[in-house]
Amino acid sequence: MKKIRTRFAPSPTGYMHIGNLRTALYAYLFAKSQGGDFILRIEDTDRARYVADAVEFIERTLAAAKIIPDEGPHHGGNFAPYVQSERMDIYKKYAEQLVESGHAYRCFCSGEEMTSEENKFGGYNRHCRDLDPAEIEKNLAEGKPYVIRQKMPLAGETTFFDVLHGNITIANSELEDQVLLKSDGMPTYNFANVVDDHLMEISHIIRGTEFITSTPKHVLLYEFFGWELPTFIHLAPVMGKAADGTVSKLSKRHGATSFNDLIEMGYLPEAITNYVALLGWSPKNSCQEIFSMDELIKNFSLDGLSKSPAVFDYAKLDWMSGEYFKAMSDEDFADVAEKYFTDFDEPRKIFLASLLKTRVAKLSDIPAMIAFLKDLPPFDIELFTNKRNKVTPQKSAEILAPAIKILEQVDDWTLDTLNEKIAAFVEDSGLKVGAVMWPLRIALSMQKVTPGGVTEILYLLGKEISLARLNSALEKL
């Protein structure tokens, strides 16, 4: 049985958006689920749009997502080089081979000549398709620049099978005589990726539906060379939902659209990868949604793919990310949130992590949640009114005064001691717990909702700051 080999072949013209990441992930999962190989190949022939650090960025992104190539520019392999700009002689050889076999031709036309005649083919007018051999030799002798074009059949149809979409047929009359090799010797995408996929023994090509219309051109190249066709899987697009509820292909107007954007927002790489895996794939006979990479590999199959577009849902990503945070130890959460905890000693960092890890969807939620610990918001007397607990500003002052006196006597400022003292105060006051806790919480934080209750806030602030805030609130009341 032929070994399964898949590839991810990005162009280094920008950074990896969610659609790119999903393509790489599915190619990786399928290869690994079948005991095969996953190859990273860099298709950098579009030099005009080349971004200098894009290759390194792509490799870092794959590493962060735990998508590890078996072969690639920095991973070795038997089919190196894995960067197309380093394979120029290979493309020239195969382009010339097509010219010799009559399936391609040299085109000497300038831009003006290509558009000067009536265009019947949706693109190039095929002026040089049947040039006299003597004229070709004359042009070559004069050093006239040329491109090599694929000689498309003028009649009939080209059909290929796609795993998700079945048989797809396109009339050959719709196919332009595409350029295979540019005048500077650079191959076009449509040519180079076919040559490389064959030479690198790629068995399954997983890519987006935007390539369906190009695939007949690729199929004809395979036929012209006499090569075996790979299996095609064209993935439905990832869509985004706008504020007005309309759905369109995911773009920056929908928010963060790249893996790096989401990391910067504070989502865990594992959570992003898990969520992206479910954008167009679902496990058979299972409602499981949280997967480790090993579990994704074990469960992945092509028949779990959907041919319907998937909608990127930030609310669902938030939920999934939150589940990952909840499953972390307090210490691990403190580590990933380290930059937000610089104002706290180690025990308080761990304690704060225990409070926050069940409340956040992404790490960037943290600053707003704990800002009051560093800077107390402006005093607002209205906050001390709570109808449910029958608390008013006057009642709050009556509660704060004796509470402060008790807290001033506490030397062992630990959670256990604070819980004990506050519980005793509530019991002695004869008031309901909520009636006592409300004015204390407001005085300490100046906000109605906080991560943790009164004793947790007292502990995190420390004795000096806690008493200063309580006394200031009492004085203002």
C-alpha positions in Angstrom: 0.0 0.0 0.0 1.3 3.4 -1.0 2.4 5.5 2.0 0.2 8.5 2.9 2.1 11.7 2.4 0.5 15.1 2.8 1.9 18.6 2.6 1.3 22.2 3.7 2.7 24.5 1.1 2.2 28.1 2.2 3.4 31.2 0.3 5.5 33.5 2.5 3.5 36.6 1.5 2.0 37.2 4.8 1.1 35.6 8.1 -1.0 32.5 8.8 -4.7 33.1 9.1 -7.2 30.6 10.5 -7.9 29.0 7.1 -4.2 28.3 6.5 -3.8 26.9 10.0 -6.8 24.6 9.5 -5.4 23.3 6.1 -2.1 22.5 7.8 -3.8 20.9 10.7 -6.0 18.6 8.6 -3.1 17.6 6.4 -1.1 16.8 9.5 -3.9 14.9 11.3 -4.7 12.8 8.3 -1.1 11.9 7.7 -0.4 11.0 11.3 -3.7 9.1 11.7 -2.6 6.9 8.8 1.0 6.4 9.9 2.2 8.7 7.1 4.4 11.8 6.7 3.5 15.5 6.8 5.7 17.8 4.7 6.2 21.6 4.9 7.1 23.2 1.6 7.6 26.9 1.1 6.2 28.2 -2.2 8.1 31.4 -2.5 8.0 32.0 -6.3 5.9 35.2 -5.9 8.9 37.4 -5.2 7.0 40.7 -5.5 4.8 39.8 -2.5 7.6 38.1 -0.5 7.7 39.0 3.2 11.1 38.6 4.7 10.3 37.0 8.0 7.2 35.1 6.9 8.9 31.7 6.7 10.2 31.9 10.2 6.8 33.1 11.4 5.1 30.1 9.7 7.5 27.7 11.3 7.0 29.2 14.7 3.2 29.1 14.3 3.2 25.4 13.3 5.5 24.7 16.3 3.2 26.6 18.7 0.2 24.7 17.3 2.1 21.4 17.8 2.0 20.7 14.0 5.4 19.2 13.5 6.6 18.4 10.0 8.4 15.2 9.2 10.2 16.9 6.4 10.8 20.6 5.5 13.3 23.4 5.2 14.7 22.8 8.7 13.5 19.2 9.3 15.5 17.3 6.6 14.1 14.7 4.3 14.8 12.8 1.1 13.3 15.4 -1.3 15.2 18.6 -0.4 15.3 21.4 -1.0 11.8 22.2 0.3 11.9 25.9 -0.7 10.8 26.4 -4.3 13.2 29.3 -5.1 16.0 26.7 -4.5 14.5 24.3 -7.1 14.6 26.4 -10.2 16.6 24.0 -12.4 14.0 21.3 -11.7 11.1 23.4 -13.0 13.0 24.5 -16.1 13.7 20.8 -16.9 10.1 19.8 -16.7 8.8 22.8 -18.5 11.2 22.1 -21.4 10.0 18.5 -21.3 6.5 19.6 -21.9 7.6 21.8 -24.8 9.4 18.8 -26.4 6.3 16.6 -26.0 4.0 19.3 -27.6 2.0 20.0 -24.4 3.5 23.5 -23.9 5.0 26.2 -26.1 7.2 29.3 -25.9 5.3 32.6 -25.9 7.2 35.7 -27.0 4.3 38.1 -26.8 4.6 41.4 -25.0 1.8 42.7 -22.9 0.5 44.8 -25.8 0.5 41.9 -28.2 -1.4 39.7 -25.8 -4.3 42.1 -25.7 -4.2 43.6 -29.2 -6.3 40.9 -30.8 -9.8 39.7 -29.9 -9.6 37.6 -26.8 -11.6 34.4 -27.2 -10.2 32.4 -24.3 -10.8 34.6 -21.2 -7.1 35.5 -21.0 -4.2 35.2 -23.4 -5.2 35.1 -27.1 -2.9 32.2 -27.9 -1.0 34.1 -30.5 2.2 32.1 -30.1 0.5 28.7 -29.7 1.2 27.6 -33.3 4.2 29.7 -34.3 6.2 28.5 -37.3 9.4 26.6 -36.0 11.5 29.0 -38.0 10.1 32.0 -36.3 10.6 30.4 -32.9 14.3 29.7 -33.8 14.7 33.3 -35.0 13.2 34.7 -31.8 15.5 32.5 -29.7 18.6 33.5 -31.7 17.8 37.2 -31.1 17.5 36.5 -27.4 13.9 37.6 -27.3 12.4 36.9 -23.9 9.6 34.3 -23.6 7.4 32.5 -21.2 6.4 28.8 -21.4 2.7 28.2 -21.6 0.6 25.1 -21.1 -1.1 24.0 -24.3 -4.7 23.3 -23.2 -7.0 21.0 -25.1 -9.4 23.2 -27.2 -12.3 20.8 -26.9 -13.7 18.2 -24.5 -13.8 18.2 -20.7 -11.5 17.5 -17.8 -13.0 15.6 -14.8 -11.4 14.9 -11.5 -12.7 13.3 -8.3 -12.8 15.2 -5.0 -13.3 13.3 -1.7 -15.8 15.9 -0.4 -17.4 17.1 -3.7 -17.4 14.0 -5.9 -16.7 14.2 -9.6 -16.1 17.8 -10.8 -16.1 18.5 -14.6 -14.9 21.7 -16.3 -15.0 22.3 -20.0 -11.5 22.7 -21.5 -12.7 25.7 -23.5 -12.8 27.6 -20.2 -9.1 26.9 -19.5 -6.6 29.5 -20.5 -3.1 28.6 -21.8 -1.6 29.4 -18.4 2.0 30.4 -17.9 4.2 27.6 -16.5 7.6 29.3 -16.5 8.0 33.1 -16.4 10.5 35.0 -18.5 12.8 35.3 -15.5 12.8 31.5 -15.1 10.4 31.6 -12.1 7.7 28.9 -12.2 4.1 29.8 -11.5 2.2 28.3 -8.6 0.1 26.1 -10.8 3.1 24.5 -12.3 5.6 24.3 -9.5 3.2 22.8 -7.0 2.3 20.0 -9.5 5.9 19.2 -10.1 6.8 19.2 -6.5 3.8 17.2 -5.3 4.7 14.5 -7.8 8.5 14.5 -7.0 7.8 14.6 -3.2 5.4 11.7 -3.6 2.4 13.5 -2.1 -0.6 11.1 -2.0 -3.3 13.5 -0.8 -3.7 17.2 -1.5 -5.8 19.0 1.1 -6.5 22.7 0.3 -9.3 25.2 0.1 -12.2 25.2 -2.4 -10.7 28.3 -4.0 -8.3 25.9 -5.8 -11.1 23.8 -7.4 -11.1 25.9 -10.6 -7.3 25.5 -10.9 -7.4 21.8 -10.4 -8.3 20.8 -14.0 -5.1 22.6 -15.1 -3.2 20.5 -12.6 -4.9 17.3 -13.7 -3.9 17.9 -17.3 -0.3 18.5 -16.3 -0.3 15.1 -14.5 -1.8 13.5 -17.6 0.7 15.3 -19.9 3.6 13.9 -17.8 2.0 10.5 -17.4 2.0 10.8 -13.6 -0.4 9.2 -11.2 -3.0 11.6 -9.8 -3.0 12.3 -6.1 -6.3 12.3 -4.1 -7.9 15.8 -3.9 -9.7 17.1 -0.9 -11.0 20.7 -1.2 -12.1 22.2 2.1 -15.1 24.4 2.5 -14.2 28.0 3.6 -14.2 29.3 7.1 -16.7 32.1 7.4 -17.1 35.0 9.9 -20.2 36.5 11.3 -20.6 40.3 11.3 -22.3 42.3 14.0 -25.5 42.5 11.9 -25.6 38.7 11.6 -24.4 38.4 8.0 -22.0 35.7 7.2 -19.1 36.0 4.7 -15.6 34.6 4.3 -13.6 35.2 7.4 -11.6 38.4 7.2 -10.1 41.1 9.5 -13.5 42.9 9.7 -14.7 39.9 11.8 -11.9 40.4 14.3 -8.7 38.5 14.9 -8.1 36.1 11.9 -4.6 34.8 12.5 -3.2 32.3 14.9 -0.8 34.9 16.2 -3.6 37.5 16.7 -5.5 35.0 18.9 -2.3 34.2 20.9 -1.8 37.9 21.4 -5.4 38.1 22.7 -4.4 35.5 25.3 -5.9 32.3 24.0 -3.9 29.1 24.7 -2.3 27.6 21.5 -3.8 24.2 22.4 -7.3 25.6 22.7 -7.0 27.4 19.4 -5.8 24.3 17.6 -8.6 22.2 19.2 -11.2 24.7 18.1 -9.8 25.1 14.6 -9.9 21.3 14.2 -13.7 21.4 14.7 -14.2 24.1 12.0 -15.4 21.7 9.3 -14.7 18.3 11.0 -16.4 16.3 13.6 -15.6 12.9 15.1 -17.8 10.0 14.1 -20.1 8.6 16.8 -18.9 11.0 19.5 -20.0 14.3 21.0 -16.5 15.0 22.4 -15.3 18.5 21.9 -12.1 18.8 24.0 -9.2 16.9 22.3 -5.5 16.7 22.9 -3.4 16.5 19.8 -3.0 12.7 20.3 -6.8 12.4 20.6 -7.3 14.4 17.4 -4.9 12.1 15.5 -6.6 9.0 16.9 -10.1 10.2 15.9 -9.4 12.1 12.6 -10.8 10.7 9.4 -11.7 12.2 6.0 -15.3 11.1 6.3 -15.7 13.4 9.3 -15.1 16.4 7.0 -18.0 18.6 6.0 -18.4 20.2 2.6 -20.5 23.0 4.2 -18.7 26.2 5.3 -17.9 26.5 9.0 -18.6 29.7 10.9 -15.8 31.0 13.2 -17.6 31.7 16.5 -15.7 33.6 19.1 -18.2 32.7 21.8 -17.5 29.0 21.2 -13.7 29.6 21.2 -14.1 31.5 24.5 -15.9 28.5 26.0 -13.3 26.1 24.8 -10.4 28.2 26.0 -12.1 28.6 29.4 -12.3 24.8 29.7 -8.6 24.6 29.0 -7.9 27.1 31.8 -10.1 25.3 34.3 -8.2 22.1 33.7 -4.9 23.7 34.5 -3.2 23.6 37.9 -3.0 26.9 39.8 0.7 26.9 39.3 0.5 26.4 35.5 -2.1 29.1 35.2 0.1 31.5 37.2 3.0 30.7 34.8 1.0 31.5 31.6 -0.4 34.6 33.2 2.9 35.7 34.8 3.0 39.1 33.1 -0.2 40.1 34.7 0.8 39.1 38.2 4.0 41.1 38.7 2.6 43.1 41.7 2.1 40.0 43.8 4.4 37.7 45.8 4.5 34.0 44.9 1.8 32.8 47.3 -0.6 35.5 46.2 0.2 34.8 42.5 -0.9 31.2 43.0 -3.9 32.2 45.0 -4.9 34.8 42.4 -4.5 32.1 39.7 -7.0 29.9 41.6 -9.5 32.7 41.5 -9.1 33.7 37.9 -8.6 30.4 36.0 -12.3 29.5 36.2 -13.4 33.0 35.2 -11.4 33.9 32.1 -11.8 32.9 28.5 -8.5 34.5 27.4 -5.6 36.0 29.3 -6.3 39.5 28.1 -9.4 39.4 30.2 -7.3 39.5 33.3 -6.2 43.2 33.5 -9.7 44.5 33.6 -10.7 41.9 36.2 -7.9 42.8 38.6 -7.3 46.5 37.9 -9.0 47.5 41.1 -6.4 45.6 43.1 -3.7 48.1 41.9 -5.8 51.3 41.5 -9.0 51.8 43.4 -11.7 53.2 41.1 -13.3 56.6 42.1 -15.6 56.6 45.1 -19.2 56.2 44.2 -21.7 56.4 47.1 -24.5 54.9 45.0 -22.6 51.6 45.0 -23.3 51.2 48.7 -27.0 50.8 48.1 -28.1 47.2 47.7 -31.9 46.7 47.9 -31.6 42.9 48.0 -29.5 43.0 51.2 -31.3 46.1 52.5 -28.0 48.0 52.6 -27.8 51.8 52.3 -24.8 54.2 52.6 -25.8 54.9 56.2 -26.1 51.2 57.0 -22.7 50.6 55.3 -21.0 53.1 57.6 -22.5 51.4 60.6 -21.1 48.1 59.4 -17.7 49.3 58.3 -16.8 51.0 61.6 -16.8 47.9 63.8 -15.4 45.7 61.0 -12.4 48.0 60.7 -11.7 47.7 64.4 -11.7 43.9 64.3 -9.4 43.8 61.2 -7.0 46.3 62.8 -6.3 43.7 65.5 -5.5 40.9 63.0 -1.7 40.2 63.0 -1.8 36.9 61.1 -3.1 38.3 57.7 -3.9 34.9 56.2 -7.0 33.6 54.5 -7.8 31.2 57.4 -7.6 34.0 60.0 -9.5 36.5 57.8 -12.3 34.0 57.2 -12.5 33.2 60.9 -12.6 36.9 61.9 -15.2 37.9 59.3 -17.4 34.9 60.0 -17.3 35.8 63.8 -18.2 39.4 63.0 -21.2 38.4 60.9 -22.4 36.1 63.6 -22.0 38.7 66.4 -23.7 41.4 64.2 -26.9 39.4 63.9 -27.0 40.5 60.2 -27.2 38.4 57.1 -23.9 37.5 55.4 -24.8 39.5 52.3 -25.6 42.7 54.3 -22.1 42.6 55.9 -20.2 41.6 52.8 -21.7 44.1 50.5 -20.2 47.3 52.0 -16.9 45.6 52.7 -16.6 44.5 49.1 -17.6 47.9 47.7 -15.2 49.8 50.0 -12.3 47.5 49.1 -13.0 47.4 45.3 -15.5 50.1 44.3 -17.1 47.6 42.0 -20.1 45.2 42.3 -18.4 42.1 40.8 -15.0 40.9 41.8 -13.0 37.7 41.4 -13.3 36.3 44.9 -15.1 37.6 47.9 -14.2 40.0 50.8 -11.7 37.8 52.5 -9.9 37.0 49.2 -9.6 40.7 48.4 -8.4 41.5 51.9 -5.7 38.8 51.5 -4.6 40.0 48.1 -4.4 43.6 49.0 -2.6 43.0 52.3 -3.4 44.6 55.7 -2.1 48.1 55.1 -3.9 48.8 51.8 -7.0 47.0 52.9 -7.4 49.2 56.1 -6.5 52.3 54.1 -9.3 51.7 51.7 -11.8 50.7 54.4 -11.1 53.9 56.4 -11.2 56.1 53.4 -14.6 54.7 52.4 -15.9 55.1 56.0 -14.7 58.7 56.1 -16.5 59.5 52.8 -19.7 57.8 53.9 
